[in-house]
Amino acid sequence: MMTYRKIVHIVGGGLAGAEAAWQVARTGQQAVIHEMRPERTTDAHQTDNLAELVCSNSFRSDDAEYNAVGLLHEEMRRCNSLILAMADANKVPAGGALAVDREEFAVAVTKALTDEPLIIIERGEIDGLPPEDWDNVIIATGPLTSAPLAEAIRSLTDERALAFFDAIAPIVYTESIDMDVAWFQSRYDKPGPGGTGKDYINCPMDKGQYRAFLAAIHTAEKTEFKEWEENTPYFEGCLPIEVMASRGEDTLRYGPMKPIGLTNRHTGGKAYAIVQLRQDNILGTLYNLVGFQTKLKYNEQLRIFRMIPGLEKASFARFGGIHRNTFLNSPRLLDRELRLKALPRIRFAGQITGVEGYVESAAIGLLAGRFAAADILGKTFTPPPITTALGALIDHVTGGGDDETFQPMNVNFGLVPPLEYRVKGRERKKAYSDRAFADLEAWQNRPVAE
């Protein structure tokens, strides 16, 4: 293994690690990304590309005025985020969401990092705590942290890492979808980045079909949990369909299968429930079943998902699956600069810090990279104000969250301080965004502290 000094070492080449390295290089400092793939593979990754998306291909809402996720997108664009730049360059139609061709996106991120002279990519597993002579380290190993490294972190902190299950939605070949039954439409015909308002494929169900579908899910064979997985809770924002189905007959109808805002283009009528599929690549040859992450066995997925009208002859490019996700009790273990209190030369970034979602993970990587670069330069990096999405996220994981009840969190307006004036209804969200952009601009124009 090569030896580096006065360099930021980044363990993990996912979204957070890639973004952290890019931000370090933007300051003129050198970064080394240590990525274990392909030397050691995971249960979820399929390639050795950096920033590979293993679950959905969606970065969620791109509405910067009325949605906290869209606000975070725009804040990151204004902070020269690599991940957002590559997402914008490789987007596919997805209504009001920002979704990407997952393969082209990962290839583009990998190329950008490979072409950057100040970034070195070293393949190989860090199977314990980073070497002592690495005095500036970011661990961004995400939800799939290797067992030896996770155990080393647990031993160092004397704190059991929390864990939950994250899930992968199945993908079908577009040509195998029966468009005499299904139709293109975004909910409420809302267009998104690069979209037309007809960005999803919709498969309708009547009441009888929906109930038969539920019955099949209830009785289907599921993949057995391993002994070490049995007591691991799911993340509420990404539940498997069989878990949602077990919570009541209408849970799916009010969740991923809600029919509101959609009208059958073939009949002009309304469906009892609707399965939506979202474009998964730029060519439009692949679509994923939105919200259909599952632990059903593969043969059961084939049987049950072909019960969906329009998917009777569906051919699957990938079945759904479940993987374990690990994260720290960050409010207890990390300081305000994302450093491990027990060993301050090590920072953490990404999902392992307890943020949930692609963009949130990259956002913490962006901030960790800037903190690390400031250390080398002998300067103080002050994070964005808590009134911004970026500032609210880092505040939540480094002290704003309750360490007694800490759970993974998506960005949302509940993390920012209340407005100082009264605004009613939907316009409150826009007021939050307006304030965030003003405060972000002031933060970006501030003098840099030595």
HELIX and SHEET records of a PDB file:
HELIX    1   1 LEU A   15  ARG A   26  1                                  12    
HELIX    2   2 ALA A   68  ARG A   78  1                                  11    
HELIX    3   3 LEU A   82  ALA A   89  1                                   8    
HELIX    4   4 ARG A  102  ASP A  115  1                                  14    
HELIX    5   5 GLY A  142  LEU A  144  5                                   3    
HELIX    6   6 ALA A  147  THR A  157  1                                  11    
HELIX    7   7 THR A  174  SER A  176  5                                   3    
HELIX    8   8 ARG A  187  ASP A  189  5                                   3    
HELIX    9   9 LYS A  207  THR A  219  1                                  13    
HELIX   10  10 GLU A  227  GLU A  229  5                                   3    
HELIX   11  11 GLU A  236  CYS A  238  5                                   3    
HELIX   12  12 ILE A  241  ALA A  245  1                                   5    
HELIX   13  13 TYR A  298  PHE A  305  1                                   8    
HELIX   14  14 SER A  330  LEU A  333  1                                   4    
HELIX   15  15 GLY A  350  THR A  353  5                                   4    
HELIX   16  16 TYR A  358  LEU A  377  1                                  20    
HELIX   17  17 ALA A  389  ASP A  395  1                                   7    
HELIX   18  18 HIS A  396  GLY A  400  3                                   5    
HELIX   19  19 PHE A  413  LEU A  415  5                                   3    
HELIX   20  20 GLU A  427  GLN A  444  1                                  18    
SHEET    1   A 6 ILE A 119  ARG A 123  0                                        
SHEET    2   A 6 ALA A  31  GLU A  35  1                                        
SHEET    3   A 6 VAL A   8  VAL A  11  1                                        
SHEET    4   A 6 VAL A 137  ILE A 139  1                                        
SHEET    5   A 6 LEU A 343  PHE A 348  1                                        
SHEET    6   A 6 ARG A 339  LEU A 340 -1                                        
SHEET    1   B 3 SER A  58  SER A  61  0                                        
SHEET    2   B 3 ALA A  97  VAL A 100 -1                                        
SHEET    3   B 3 LYS A  91  VAL A  92 -1                                        
SHEET    1   C 2 LEU A 162  ILE A 168  0                                        
SHEET    2   C 2 GLY A 321  PHE A 327 -1                                        
SHEET    1   D 6 TRP A 183  PHE A 184  0                                        
SHEET    2   D 6 TYR A 200  MET A 205 -1                                        
SHEET    3   D 6 ALA A 273  GLN A 279 -1                                        
SHEET    4   D 6 LEU A 286  LEU A 289 -1                                        
SHEET    5   D 6 ILE A 171  TYR A 173 -1                                        
SHEET    6   D 6 PHE A 316  ARG A 318 -1                                        
END                                                                             
